[in-house]
Amino acid sequence: MLNESFIVLTIGASLIANFGLLANNEAVVIGAMVVAPWILPLRVTVFAVLSGKPGCCHDH
């Protein structure tokens, strides 16, 4: 799971979050959460539930 893109996205999200904290800007911190690669499973689950197909979230 630790490939180059995961590490780059994690470092980028960390930098964005730090800038948001330094600027006291909540929107930038939330933006960092969207960029973070570990949010992908949550996005997939929410999309599946909202589209009415919650069964497609897990392996059979």
C-alpha positions as YAML, in Angstrom:
chain: A
units: angstrom
residues:
- id: 1
  name: MET
  ca: [0.00, 0.00, 0.00]
- id: 2
  name: LEU
  ca: [2.98, 2.32, 0.45]
- id: 3
  name: ASN
  ca: [3.64, 3.31, -3.12]
- id: 4
  name: GLU
  ca: [4.95, 6.59, -4.46]
- id: 5
  name: SER
  ca: [1.57, 8.21, -5.10]
- id: 6
  name: PHE
  ca: [0.33, 7.34, -1.59]
- id: 7
  name: ILE
  ca: [3.39, 8.94, -0.01]
- id: 8
  name: VAL
  ca: [3.20, 12.04, -2.22]
- id: 9
  name: LEU
  ca: [-0.52, 12.52, -1.49]
- id: 10
  name: THR
  ca: [0.05, 12.03, 2.24]
- id: 11
  name: ILE
  ca: [2.87, 14.59, 2.34]
- id: 12
  name: GLY
  ca: [0.84, 17.00, 0.20]
- id: 13
  name: ALA
  ca: [-2.21, 16.65, 2.44]
- id: 14
  name: SER
  ca: [-0.01, 17.23, 5.49]
- id: 15
  name: LEU
  ca: [1.46, 20.39, 3.99]
- id: 16
  name: ILE
  ca: [-1.96, 21.71, 3.01]
- id: 17
  name: ALA
  ca: [-3.32, 21.01, 6.51]
- id: 18
  name: ASN
  ca: [-0.34, 22.76, 8.10]
- id: 19
  name: PHE
  ca: [-0.83, 25.83, 5.92]
- id: 20
  name: GLY
  ca: [-4.51, 25.83, 6.84]
- id: 21
  name: LEU
  ca: [-3.68, 25.67, 10.53]
- id: 22
  name: LEU
  ca: [-1.12, 28.45, 10.26]
- id: 23
  name: ALA
  ca: [-3.62, 30.61, 8.35]
- id: 24
  name: ASN
  ca: [-6.41, 29.69, 10.79]
- id: 25
  name: ASN
  ca: [-8.54, 28.64, 7.82]
- id: 26
  name: GLU
  ca: [-10.90, 25.70, 8.37]
- id: 27
  name: ALA
  ca: [-11.73, 25.35, 4.68]
- id: 28
  name: VAL
  ca: [-8.10, 24.66, 3.79]
- id: 29
  name: VAL
  ca: [-7.85, 22.00, 6.51]
- id: 30
  name: ILE
  ca: [-10.99, 20.31, 5.15]
- id: 31
  name: GLY
  ca: [-9.47, 20.52, 1.67]
- id: 32
  name: ALA
  ca: [-6.43, 18.66, 2.98]
- id: 33
  name: MET
  ca: [-8.73, 15.88, 4.17]
- id: 34
  name: VAL
  ca: [-10.19, 15.57, 0.68]
- id: 35
  name: VAL
  ca: [-6.70, 15.29, -0.86]
- id: 36
  name: ALA
  ca: [-5.57, 12.66, 1.65]
- id: 37
  name: PRO
  ca: [-5.41, 9.17, 0.08]
- id: 38
  name: TRP
  ca: [-6.81, 7.36, 3.11]
- id: 39
  name: ILE
  ca: [-10.20, 9.01, 2.61]
- id: 40
  name: LEU
  ca: [-10.84, 6.95, -0.56]
- id: 41
  name: PRO
  ca: [-12.49, 3.97, 1.22]
- id: 42
  name: LEU
  ca: [-14.88, 6.35, 2.95]
- id: 43
  name: ARG
  ca: [-15.74, 8.08, -0.34]
- id: 44
  name: VAL
  ca: [-16.41, 4.72, -2.01]
- id: 45
  name: THR
  ca: [-18.67, 3.60, 0.84]
- id: 46
  name: VAL
  ca: [-20.65, 6.85, 0.89]
- id: 47
  name: PHE
  ca: [-21.09, 6.79, -2.88]
- id: 48
  name: ALA
  ca: [-22.26, 3.18, -2.80]
- id: 49
  name: VAL
  ca: [-24.78, 3.85, -0.04]
- id: 50
  name: LEU
  ca: [-26.10, 7.00, -1.71]
- id: 51
  name: SER
  ca: [-26.46, 5.23, -5.04]
- id: 52
  name: GLY
  ca: [-28.46, 2.46, -3.37]
- id: 53
  name: LYS
  ca: [-25.87, -0.29, -3.84]
- id: 54
  name: PRO
  ca: [-24.30, -0.81, -0.40]
- id: 55
  name: GLY
  ca: [-23.40, -4.39, -1.30]
- id: 56
  name: CYS
  ca: [-20.71, -3.25, -3.72]
- id: 57
  name: CYS
  ca: [-18.56, -1.87, -0.85]
- id: 58
  name: HIS
  ca: [-17.11, -5.17, 0.28]
- id: 59
  name: ASP
  ca: [-15.54, -8.22, -1.29]
- id: 60
  name: HIS
  ca: [-17.76, -11.24, -1.78]
...
